[in-house]
Amino acid sequence: MNTLLNFLLEAENNATIASASQTDNRTKIVLIIMGILLLLLGITVFLFYTVTSRKMKEFKQKQLEQYRINHPKKKHLSYDQTGLYVPSWERAKYQSPLIIGLVLCIIGISFITSQLA
C-alpha cells in the first residue's frame, strides 16, 4: 500500500514537471510570435513616415503661400528666409511614426532576444 502511494505521488510530480515544461515552451513561443508581430508593426508604422513627411511639406507650402499673400513685397523669399516654422504640435504629429515605430521595434526585438537567449 505504501509503495503504491509513493508510486502515485512520484507519477503526479513527474506530470507536474512535464506540464510546467510544456507551459514554459508555449510561453516562449507566444512571446516570440508577439515579438515578431511587434517588429512587423513597427516596420509598418515606419512606412507611414513617408506619408507624414509629404504632409509636412504640404503644411510648409501652405504656410509659405499664406505668407506671400500677407506680404506681397516679399514673394521672392524661401521658407527658411521668411522665419516661418512648424509649430511643435504639428511637428510631433508628423514625427510620431518615427518614435512609435522605433519603440515597437525595440520591444519586439527585446521579446525575441529574451526568449532565444
CORQUI-V758946 format. One record per residue. N is the residue number from 1. RES is the residue in three letters. SS is DSSP state (H for helix, E for strand, C for the rest). PHI is phi in degrees with one decimal (none if undefined). Layout:
n = {N,N}
res = {RES,RES}
ss = {SS,SS}
phi = {PHI,PHI}
//
This chain:
n = {1,2,3,4,5,6,7,8,9,10,11,12,13,14,15,16,17,18,19,20,21,22,23,24,25,26,27,28,29,30,31,32,33,34,35,36,37,38,39,40,41,42,43,44,45,46,47,48,49,50,51,52,53,54,55,56,57,58,59,60,61,62,63,64,65,66,67,68,69,70,71,72,73,74,75,76,77,78,79,80,81,82,83,84,85,86,87,88,89,90,91,92,93,94,95,96,97,98,99,100,101,102,103,104,105,106,107,108,109,110,111,112,113,114,115,116,117}
res = {MET,ASN,THR,LEU,LEU,ASN,PHE,LEU,LEU,GLU,ALA,GLU,ASN,ASN,ALA,THR,ILE,ALA,SER,ALA,SER,GLN,THR,ASP,ASN,ARG,THR,LYS,ILE,VAL,LEU,ILE,ILE,MET,GLY,ILE,LEU,LEU,LEU,LEU,LEU,GLY,ILE,THR,VAL,PHE,LEU,PHE,TYR,THR,VAL,THR,SER,ARG,LYS,MET,LYS,GLU,PHE,LYS,GLN,LYS,GLN,LEU,GLU,GLN,TYR,ARG,ILE,ASN,HIS,PRO,LYS,LYS,LYS,HIS,LEU,SER,TYR,ASP,GLN,THR,GLY,LEU,TYR,VAL,PRO,SER,TRP,GLU,ARG,ALA,LYS,TYR,GLN,SER,PRO,LEU,ILE,ILE,GLY,LEU,VAL,LEU,CYS,ILE,ILE,GLY,ILE,SER,PHE,ILE,THR,SER,GLN,LEU,ALA}
ss = {C,H,H,H,H,H,H,H,H,H,H,H,H,H,H,H,H,H,H,H,H,H,H,H,H,H,H,H,H,H,H,H,H,H,H,H,H,H,H,H,H,H,H,H,H,H,H,H,H,H,H,H,H,H,H,H,H,H,H,H,H,H,H,H,H,H,H,H,H,H,C,H,H,H,C,C,C,C,H,H,H,H,C,C,C,C,C,H,H,H,H,H,H,H,H,H,H,H,H,H,H,H,H,H,H,H,H,H,H,H,H,H,H,H,H,H,C}
phi = {none,-66.2,-70.4,-65.9,-64.5,-62.5,-63.9,-65.6,-64.8,-66.5,-65.1,-66.2,-63.4,-64.4,-65.4,-65.3,-65.2,-65.0,-65.2,-65.0,-66.0,-65.9,-62.9,-63.4,-64.9,-64.9,-62.9,-61.4,-63.8,-61.9,-68.2,-66.5,-64.0,-62.3,-62.7,-64.8,-63.6,-65.9,-64.6,-65.3,-64.8,-62.9,-65.8,-64.0,-66.3,-58.7,-66.5,-69.2,-62.7,-63.3,-68.7,-71.4,-68.9,-65.1,-67.0,-66.3,-63.6,-63.9,-61.5,-63.6,-65.3,-65.2,-61.5,-66.6,-62.6,-64.9,-63.3,-68.5,-69.7,-74.9,-126.7,-66.0,-81.1,-114.2,-77.1,-86.4,-77.6,-84.6,-60.8,-66.5,-75.5,-77.4,86.5,-73.3,-148.8,-88.1,-58.9,-61.8,-69.1,-70.6,-63.2,-63.6,-65.3,-80.3,-95.6,-61.3,-59.7,-65.1,-68.7,-65.1,-62.3,-63.7,-63.8,-63.1,-65.9,-64.2,-64.8,-61.6,-65.6,-67.1,-61.7,-66.4,-68.8,-67.6,-89.1,-87.3,-79.0}
//
